[in-house]
Amino acid sequence: MTGKILIIGASGQIGTELTLKLRELHGNDSVIASDIREGNEELMSSGPFEIADATDLSVIENIIEKHQVEEVYLMAAMLSATAEKHPMKAWNLNMDSLFHILNLAKEKKIKKVFWPSSIAVFGPTTPKENTPQTTIMEPTTVYGISKQTGERWCEYFHAKFGVDVRSLRYPGIISYKTLPGGGTTDYAIEIFHEALKSKTYTSFLAESTGLPMMYMDDAIKATIDLMDAPSENVKIRSSYNLSAISFTPKELAEEIKKHIPDFSIDYAPDFRQEIADSWPSDIDDSRARKDWNWKHQYDLSALTEKMLAGVSEAFEIS
Protein backbone atom coordinates (compact mmCIF):
# COMPACT_ATOMS: atom_id res chain seq x y z
CA MET A 1 0.00 0.00 0.00
CA THR A 2 1.50 3.31 -1.11
CA GLY A 3 -0.96 5.76 0.44
CA LYS A 4 -1.59 6.26 4.13
CA ILE A 5 -4.41 5.26 6.46
CA LEU A 6 -6.48 7.72 8.51
CA ILE A 7 -8.38 6.64 11.63
CA ILE A 8 -11.09 9.15 12.60
CA GLY A 9 -12.15 8.54 16.19
CA ALA A 10 -8.79 6.98 17.05
CA SER A 11 -9.02 7.80 20.76
CA GLY A 12 -12.14 5.69 21.32
CA GLN A 13 -12.42 2.11 22.54
CA ILE A 14 -12.09 0.39 19.18
CA GLY A 15 -10.21 3.20 17.47
CA THR A 16 -7.28 3.08 19.88
CA GLU A 17 -6.55 -0.62 19.44
CA LEU A 18 -7.29 -0.56 15.72
CA THR A 19 -4.77 2.27 15.23
CA LEU A 20 -2.05 0.45 17.16
CA LYS A 21 -2.64 -2.78 15.23
CA LEU A 22 -2.56 -1.00 11.86
CA ARG A 23 0.67 0.78 12.87
CA GLU A 24 2.15 -2.59 13.77
CA LEU A 25 1.19 -3.94 10.33
CA HIS A 26 1.96 -0.93 8.10
CA GLY A 27 4.49 1.14 10.07
CA ASN A 28 3.84 3.97 12.54
CA ASP A 29 4.18 6.81 10.05
CA SER A 30 1.73 5.23 7.60
CA VAL A 31 -1.23 5.40 10.00
CA ILE A 32 -2.59 8.83 10.98
CA ALA A 33 -4.68 8.94 14.15
CA SER A 34 -7.25 11.70 14.64
CA ASP A 35 -9.90 12.57 17.18
CA ILE A 36 -11.54 15.56 18.81
CA ARG A 37 -9.42 14.81 21.90
CA GLU A 38 -6.01 13.31 22.48
CA GLY A 39 -5.78 9.58 23.15
CA ASN A 40 -3.78 7.53 25.61
CA GLU A 41 -0.01 7.75 25.91
CA GLU A 42 0.69 4.73 23.69
CA LEU A 43 -1.51 6.06 20.90
CA MET A 44 -0.05 9.55 21.03
CA SER A 45 3.59 8.45 21.17
CA SER A 46 3.46 5.75 18.50
CA GLY A 47 2.75 7.85 15.41
CA PRO A 48 1.17 10.96 13.84
CA PHE A 49 -1.92 12.46 15.50
CA GLU A 50 -4.24 15.24 14.35
CA ILE A 51 -6.92 16.96 16.44
CA ALA A 52 -10.07 16.88 14.30
CA ASP A 53 -13.83 17.18 14.65
CA ALA A 54 -15.28 14.39 12.50
CA THR A 55 -18.14 16.69 11.44
CA ASP A 56 -15.79 19.40 10.09
CA LEU A 57 -15.34 18.58 6.41
CA SER A 58 -12.60 21.12 5.73
CA VAL A 59 -10.44 19.85 8.58
CA ILE A 60 -10.86 16.21 7.52
CA GLU A 61 -10.16 17.06 3.88
CA ASN A 62 -7.00 18.99 4.83
CA ILE A 63 -5.69 16.02 6.85
CA ILE A 64 -6.34 13.67 3.90
CA GLU A 65 -4.50 15.97 1.51
CA LYS A 66 -1.65 16.74 3.91
CA HIS A 67 -0.88 13.07 4.60
CA GLN A 68 -1.83 11.64 1.18
CA VAL A 69 -4.42 9.36 2.76
CA GLU A 70 -5.93 6.55 0.66
CA GLU A 71 -7.92 4.60 3.26
CA VAL A 72 -10.19 5.97 5.99
CA TYR A 73 -11.57 4.10 9.00
CA LEU A 74 -14.40 6.27 10.34
CA MET A 75 -14.71 5.11 13.96
CA ALA A 76 -16.15 8.33 15.44
CA ALA A 77 -19.67 7.86 16.81
CA MET A 78 -21.87 8.55 19.81
CA LEU A 79 -22.81 5.16 21.26
CA SER A 80 -26.20 3.81 22.28
CA ALA A 81 -26.67 4.81 25.92
CA THR A 82 -25.11 8.27 25.48
CA ALA A 83 -27.03 8.91 22.25
CA GLU A 84 -30.36 8.42 24.04
CA LYS A 85 -29.48 11.42 26.22
CA HIS A 86 -28.39 13.63 23.30
CA PRO A 87 -30.44 12.55 20.25
CA MET A 88 -29.74 15.39 17.81
CA LYS A 89 -26.07 15.65 18.75
CA ALA A 90 -25.73 11.90 18.16
CA TRP A 91 -27.56 12.05 14.83
CA ASN A 92 -25.41 14.95 13.60
CA LEU A 93 -22.13 13.31 14.61
CA ASN A 94 -23.01 9.85 13.32
CA MET A 95 -24.48 10.99 9.99
CA ASP A 96 -22.52 14.14 9.01
CA SER A 97 -19.18 12.42 9.53
CA LEU A 98 -20.25 9.53 7.27
CA PHE A 99 -21.52 11.82 4.51
CA HIS A 100 -18.22 13.72 4.49
CA ILE A 101 -16.20 10.55 3.99
CA LEU A 102 -18.54 9.00 1.41
CA ASN A 103 -18.48 12.20 -0.62
CA LEU A 104 -14.69 12.43 -0.46
CA ALA A 105 -14.55 8.84 -1.75
CA LYS A 106 -17.09 9.68 -4.46
CA GLU A 107 -14.79 12.54 -5.53
CA LYS A 108 -11.86 10.05 -5.69
CA LYS A 109 -9.98 11.84 -2.89
CA ILE A 110 -9.75 8.53 -1.01
CA LYS A 111 -9.89 4.95 -2.32
CA LYS A 112 -11.38 2.83 0.44
CA VAL A 113 -13.64 3.41 3.45
CA PHE A 114 -14.44 1.40 6.58
CA TRP A 115 -17.51 2.43 8.57
CA PRO A 116 -18.78 0.44 11.57
CA SER A 117 -22.42 -0.45 11.96
CA SER A 118 -23.86 -2.30 14.95
CA ILE A 119 -26.36 -4.86 16.17
CA ALA A 120 -28.31 -1.73 17.19
CA VAL A 121 -29.73 -1.66 13.63
CA PHE A 122 -32.04 -4.47 14.71
CA GLY A 123 -35.15 -3.86 16.77
CA PRO A 124 -37.83 -5.64 18.80
CA THR A 125 -39.50 -7.01 15.64
CA THR A 126 -36.24 -8.60 14.41
CA PRO A 127 -35.89 -12.37 15.03
CA LYS A 128 -33.87 -12.52 18.26
CA GLU A 129 -32.22 -15.89 17.73
CA ASN A 130 -29.78 -16.61 14.90
CA THR A 131 -30.63 -13.19 13.45
CA PRO A 132 -30.25 -13.37 9.65
CA GLN A 133 -28.09 -11.09 7.52
CA THR A 134 -31.19 -9.76 5.77
CA THR A 135 -34.19 -9.37 8.04
CA ILE A 136 -36.69 -6.93 9.55
CA MET A 137 -34.85 -3.88 10.92
CA GLU A 138 -36.96 -1.47 12.96
CA PRO A 139 -34.49 0.04 15.46
CA THR A 140 -35.95 1.91 18.42
CA THR A 141 -32.82 3.79 19.56
CA VAL A 142 -31.19 6.95 18.21
CA TYR A 143 -27.95 5.02 17.71
CA GLY A 144 -29.71 2.19 15.88
CA ILE A 145 -31.64 4.58 13.63
CA SER A 146 -28.42 6.37 12.66
CA LYS A 147 -26.61 3.11 11.97
CA GLN A 148 -29.44 1.68 9.87
CA THR A 149 -29.55 4.92 7.87
CA GLY A 150 -25.78 4.81 7.45
CA GLU A 151 -25.97 1.27 6.07
CA ARG A 152 -28.43 2.40 3.40
CA TRP A 153 -26.16 5.29 2.40
CA CYS A 154 -23.09 3.03 2.21
CA GLU A 155 -24.88 0.66 -0.13
CA TYR A 156 -26.22 3.59 -2.17
CA PHE A 157 -22.79 5.22 -2.63
CA HIS A 158 -21.33 1.87 -3.68
CA ALA A 159 -24.12 1.13 -6.15
CA LYS A 160 -24.40 4.63 -7.63
CA PHE A 161 -20.83 5.92 -7.49
CA GLY A 162 -18.64 2.83 -7.09
CA VAL A 163 -17.40 3.86 -3.64
CA ASP A 164 -15.40 1.04 -2.06
CA VAL A 165 -17.05 1.15 1.37
CA ARG A 166 -17.01 -1.79 3.76
CA SER A 167 -18.83 -2.29 7.04
CA LEU A 168 -19.44 -4.65 9.95
CA ARG A 169 -22.34 -4.85 12.39
CA TYR A 170 -20.29 -5.00 15.57
CA PRO A 171 -21.70 -6.88 18.55
CA GLY A 172 -20.70 -5.82 22.07
CA ILE A 173 -16.91 -5.34 22.11
CA ILE A 174 -14.96 -6.31 25.23
CA SER A 175 -11.46 -5.02 26.03
CA TYR A 176 -9.32 -4.23 29.05
CA LYS A 177 -7.12 -1.62 27.34
CA THR A 178 -9.63 1.22 27.17
CA LEU A 179 -12.55 2.10 29.43
CA PRO A 180 -16.20 1.76 28.32
CA GLY A 181 -17.53 4.50 26.08
CA GLY A 182 -21.26 4.71 26.80
CA GLY A 183 -22.62 1.51 25.28
CA THR A 184 -25.36 -0.86 26.43
CA THR A 185 -22.95 -3.80 26.49
CA ASP A 186 -20.50 -1.97 28.80
CA TYR A 187 -21.51 -4.14 31.78
CA ALA A 188 -19.35 -6.89 30.26
CA ILE A 189 -16.28 -4.68 30.76
CA GLU A 190 -17.25 -3.06 34.08
CA ILE A 191 -17.88 -6.47 35.66
CA PHE A 192 -14.20 -7.46 35.41
CA HIS A 193 -13.00 -4.24 37.05
CA GLU A 194 -15.45 -4.63 39.94
CA ALA A 195 -14.81 -8.37 40.33
CA LEU A 196 -11.12 -7.66 40.87
CA LYS A 197 -11.56 -4.53 43.01
CA SER A 198 -14.50 -5.37 45.25
CA LYS A 199 -15.55 -8.94 44.32
CA THR A 200 -19.08 -7.69 43.74
CA TYR A 201 -20.95 -6.09 40.85
CA THR A 202 -24.40 -4.65 40.24
CA SER A 203 -25.43 -5.25 36.64
CA PHE A 204 -27.56 -2.67 34.85
CA LEU A 205 -28.97 -5.50 32.70
CA ALA A 206 -31.12 -8.38 33.96
CA GLU A 207 -29.44 -11.72 34.61
CA SER A 208 -31.01 -13.49 31.62
CA THR A 209 -30.28 -10.80 28.99
CA GLY A 210 -28.32 -12.61 26.27
CA LEU A 211 -26.41 -10.44 23.81
CA PRO A 212 -23.84 -11.07 21.05
CA MET A 213 -20.34 -10.25 22.28
CA MET A 214 -16.78 -10.31 20.99
CA TYR A 215 -13.29 -9.91 22.41
CA MET A 216 -11.53 -6.84 21.01
CA ASP A 217 -8.77 -8.79 19.25
CA ASP A 218 -11.41 -10.61 17.20
CA ALA A 219 -13.14 -7.33 16.31
CA ILE A 220 -9.85 -5.79 15.14
CA LYS A 221 -9.02 -8.92 13.16
CA ALA A 222 -12.44 -8.91 11.46
CA THR A 223 -12.11 -5.24 10.55
CA ILE A 224 -8.69 -5.61 8.97
CA ASP A 225 -9.60 -8.92 7.29
CA LEU A 226 -12.60 -7.25 5.65
CA MET A 227 -10.54 -4.27 4.48
CA ASP A 228 -7.84 -6.58 3.11
CA ALA A 229 -10.32 -8.80 1.25
CA PRO A 230 -10.37 -8.53 -2.56
CA SER A 231 -13.16 -6.19 -3.65
CA GLU A 232 -14.97 -8.97 -5.54
CA ASN A 233 -15.24 -10.99 -2.30
CA VAL A 234 -17.08 -8.20 -0.51
CA LYS A 235 -20.60 -9.03 -1.63
CA ILE A 236 -22.49 -6.97 0.96
CA ARG A 237 -21.99 -3.20 0.91
CA SER A 238 -24.53 -2.24 3.57
CA SER A 239 -22.93 -4.07 6.51
CA TYR A 240 -22.01 -7.66 7.38
CA ASN A 241 -23.41 -9.46 10.41
CA LEU A 242 -20.50 -10.27 12.72
CA SER A 243 -20.52 -12.67 15.63
CA ALA A 244 -18.32 -14.66 17.99
CA ILE A 245 -20.08 -15.58 21.26
CA SER A 246 -23.30 -14.77 23.09
CA PHE A 247 -23.85 -14.82 26.86
CA THR A 248 -25.96 -13.36 29.69
CA PRO A 249 -24.71 -11.40 32.73
CA LYS A 250 -25.40 -14.51 34.83
CA GLU A 251 -23.33 -16.74 32.52
CA LEU A 252 -20.45 -14.27 32.54
CA ALA A 253 -20.57 -14.05 36.34
CA GLU A 254 -20.44 -17.84 36.62
CA GLU A 255 -17.35 -17.90 34.40
CA ILE A 256 -15.68 -15.23 36.57
CA LYS A 257 -16.48 -17.25 39.71
CA LYS A 258 -14.27 -20.06 38.37
CA HIS A 259 -11.35 -17.66 38.93
CA ILE A 260 -12.74 -15.58 41.85
CA PRO A 261 -14.93 -18.00 43.86
CA ASP A 262 -16.26 -15.35 46.29
CA PHE A 263 -17.38 -12.98 43.53
CA SER A 264 -21.08 -12.05 43.73
CA ILE A 265 -23.43 -10.25 41.37
CA ASP A 266 -26.81 -8.59 41.76
CA TYR A 267 -29.08 -6.91 39.26
CA ALA A 268 -30.62 -3.43 39.02
CA PRO A 269 -31.77 -2.97 35.42
CA ASP A 270 -31.90 0.67 34.27
CA PHE A 271 -32.86 2.44 31.02
CA ARG A 272 -30.30 0.36 29.13
CA GLN A 273 -32.40 -2.77 29.71
CA GLU A 274 -35.00 -1.57 27.23
CA ILE A 275 -32.26 -0.99 24.65
CA ALA A 276 -30.80 -4.47 25.21
CA ASP A 277 -34.25 -6.07 24.99
CA SER A 278 -34.63 -4.66 21.47
CA TRP A 279 -31.44 -6.37 20.25
CA PRO A 280 -30.79 -9.96 19.13
CA SER A 281 -29.45 -12.60 21.50
CA ASP A 282 -27.25 -14.19 18.83
CA ILE A 283 -26.33 -13.46 15.22
CA ASP A 284 -25.99 -15.48 12.01
CA ASP A 285 -22.74 -14.27 10.43
CA SER A 286 -22.41 -17.08 7.88
CA ARG A 287 -22.13 -14.59 4.99
CA ALA A 288 -18.96 -13.06 6.49
CA ARG A 289 -17.52 -16.53 7.09
CA LYS A 290 -18.30 -17.55 3.50
CA ASP A 291 -17.44 -14.36 1.58
CA TRP A 292 -14.11 -13.42 3.20
CA ASN A 293 -13.37 -16.37 5.46
CA TRP A 294 -14.11 -14.76 8.85
CA LYS A 295 -13.24 -16.85 11.92
CA HIS A 296 -13.29 -15.82 15.58
CA GLN A 297 -10.68 -17.03 18.09
CA TYR A 298 -12.03 -16.24 21.58
CA ASP A 299 -14.78 -18.17 23.38
CA LEU A 300 -16.22 -17.17 26.79
CA SER A 301 -13.57 -19.05 28.76
CA ALA A 302 -10.65 -17.54 26.83
CA LEU A 303 -12.21 -14.07 26.96
CA THR A 304 -12.66 -14.25 30.74
CA GLU A 305 -9.08 -15.35 31.36
CA LYS A 306 -7.73 -12.62 29.09
CA MET A 307 -9.87 -9.89 30.67
CA LEU A 308 -9.07 -10.80 34.28
CA ALA A 309 -5.33 -10.90 33.56
CA GLY A 310 -5.45 -7.75 31.45
CA VAL A 311 -7.52 -5.61 33.84
CA SER A 312 -5.42 -6.74 36.79
CA GLU A 313 -2.18 -5.74 35.05
CA ALA A 314 -3.38 -2.58 33.28
CA PHE A 315 -5.03 -1.08 36.35
CA GLU A 316 -2.69 -2.62 38.92
CA ILE A 317 -5.44 -4.43 40.80
CA SER A 318 -4.22 -7.32 42.91
Protein Blocks (a to p, Z undefined) as FASTA:
>chain_A
ZZdcddehklmmklmmmmmmmmmmnopklpccddfbdcdfklmmnmccddddfklmklmm
mmmmmnopabdcdfbccdfklmmmmmmlmmmmmmmmmmmmmmmmmnopafbdcddddfkl
pcfklcfbhpafbdcdddfbfklmmmmmmmmmmmmmmmmnopacddddddddddfkbcce
hiaklmmmmmmmmmmmnopacdfbdfklccddddfklmmmmmmmmmmpcfklmmbfkbgc
ddfbdcdfklmmmmmmmmmmmbccdddddfklmmmmmpcfbdcfklmmmmnopacfbdfk
lmmmmmmmmmmmmnopZZ
